[in-house]
Amino acid sequence: MPFRNREERSEVSCCMKYFMFGFNVIFWLIGGAFIGVGLWAWWEKAALTNLAEATLSTGSLDPATLFIIVGAIIFILGFSGCVGALRENICLLKFFCVFLGVIFLAEVTAGVLGFVYKDWVRDKLATYIQNNITVYRDDPDLQDVIDGVQSALQCCGGGSYEDWDKNEYFRCVPNPGVRAVSAEACGVPVSCCRLSDDPTAVVNNQCGYGIRDKDIQMSEVTDTIHTTGCVEAFELWVTDNLVWVAGVCIGVAVLQIVGICFASNLISDIKAQRAKWYRTHPSR
């Protein structure tokens, strides 16, 4: 079979075009899944009937909202890259490049500023965790996130386990004229407790009850719960796993840069193909 001459060959690389298409289809589906999970969580909490309460709660994190935001960003990127590559749409591919470039620059800027102003970031992170602690019992999803973090990092509270005094259910001294609202007063959640290494051991869900009472000796406190704040525990975890953390960050950065380069190269190929078409069809 004879080879086609240069004028008959397309300037657009099929490998690059369909690699961009297939790669972004995956992210498109992942983004849609994230949005679906977020909306389902909102529906389960009946938040769709009261969006103001879900979105205007300042200082606290709604995991469902976070899923929807992250999913929307991934969905938009995947859609623009997928459709832009398949339809050879320069506008969508340029949007993909710019949007991904902005995200990359934002990540780099956040990383540099976080390193330079790490004390400020540490204080803000501790305050943010404390704000979430105050609404610990108000949002089941948030409660699961906090419990998961405290269990995984073996920590308690933001700056220290005493941060749990900011929650009305765990507060030692209730508000004036108000009785203690629960048996958990002056305690901490079970996720703060030190668990036995024996997987068959029964977990005492009341191990944190009253552990912050002033009559409790500090030695008993440290034997019962983790007293390290989650901000400090997270810093220690990053230090201990620095190679893996750096590897993930570099991998994400390389993935973004490769995506930008592939999209830019595809744009150049499409422009070259259009120029050749106009050259060979001057009357059209």
Secondary structure, DSSP 8 states (H G I E B T S, - for coil): -----TTTS-SS-HHHHHHHHHHHHHHHHHHHHHHHHHHHHHHHTTGGG-HHHHHS-TT---HHHHHHHHHHHHHHHHHHHHHHHHTT-HHHHHHHHHHHHHHHHHHHHHHHHHHHTHHHHHHHHHHHHHHHHHTTTT-HHHHHHHHHHHHHHT--SSSBGGGGGGSTTT-SS--TT----STTTT---GGGB---S-TTS---TTTTTTTT-TTS-HHHHHHHB--B-HHHHHHHHHHHTHHHHHHHHHHHHHHHHHHHHHHHHHHHHHHHHHHHHHHH-TT-
